[in-house]
Amino acid sequence: MNGGIVMSALASHSPRIGIEAQAPSFLHGVIAGEYALGRAINALAPDLIVLQSAHWVTTFTWYVTCQSRHHGNCVSDELPDLIPGIPYDRPGDTGFAALLVEAIKTKGLLAT
């Protein structure tokens, strides 16, 4: 591929699937679907993935995380007992992030 969007997806999710071994049986199909989505994304071999979370609440400004590495512990604000701190460590792309911020700004929106 020569650039462009190769896939767009909305992912069903629940804090109850944050720790798979503890997920109730009625969510096993959702978990299987998330794995299938992951396989479909991997098969496309994208150069990068842009993740927009509806949980990152802001009032006016679009915030883009622009660091070269994203790492820490994911804690569910809604249900911290279900996701008490799952470690993550993923690469970032500072160049793309800066371009994304500029593209948002060209639409007349606040971004940083």
N, C-alpha and C positions, 0 to 999 in steps of 0.2 A: 504494500500500500504506500501511497505517497501523501501521507497526512490526511487529516480529516477525522471526523467522528466515525468509528467503526461499530460502536454499540452504545445504546443508552438503556438504562434499566432502572426500574423502581424495585427495591427489595423489601419484601415483607420482613418484619422483625419484631421481636419482643424481648424484653430483658430476660424472660424465662428461657431463651435459647443461648444466653451468654455463656453459660457453662453447660455444654452439651450433655454431659453425664447426669446432670440434675434436671434436665428438661422433662416436663410431663409428656406422656405418650401422645396426647392430642396435638403436640407440636412437632412430632417426628417427621411428618410430611413437609412441614415448613423447612426444617433442617435439611432434609433430602433435597428440596428445591433450591436451597442456598448453595449446597454443594454442586448441583447441576449448573447453576448460574456461574459459579466459579470455574467449572470445567469449560463452559462455553466462552467465558472471557479469556481463559488461558489459551484456548484453541485459536483465538484471533491474534495472539501474541502482540498485544498493544504496547506501544512505546511508554505510555503512562496512563494512569487512571485518575480521573477527577472525581472526588467524592464530595457530595453536598449533603450535609446532614440537616434534617429538619429540627434536630435537637439543639443546634447551636443557635440560640435565640438572640437576635440583635434587632434594634429598632430601626436604624437608618442605614448604617454602613455595611457593605458587603466586606467581610474580612476573609482574606486569603492567607492561609498559613504558608509562609515563604521560606521556611528553613530547609536545609539540605537533608535533614534527618528528622523523622517524626517518631518520638519514642516517649514512653511513659506508662501509666497504668490507667486503663479505662474503668471508670466508676460510673454506674448509672445514677444520675441525679434523682430519677423517679423512684428507683428501687435499689438502693445501694446494697441491700442484703442479698439481692440476686446477682448483681455484678459488683462485687466488693473491691475489685482492682485486678483486672486481667492485663498482664503486660503486653505491650505492642512495640514493634521496632520496624519501621518501614522507611525506605528512601524517599526523599523529596526531590523536586526539580525547581531550583530557585529561578532559573531562566524562564521556564514556562509560567511559574507563579507570577513573576513580574509582568509578563505579557498578558496574563489573565486579568490582573489588576487594571492595566491600561485599557484593555478591551471593555471592561465593565465601566470604566470612567468615560469612555467615548460614547456610551449610551446615556450619559448624563446622570449616572448614579454615583453615590459616594462609595469609594473602595479604598482599601489599604491592605 
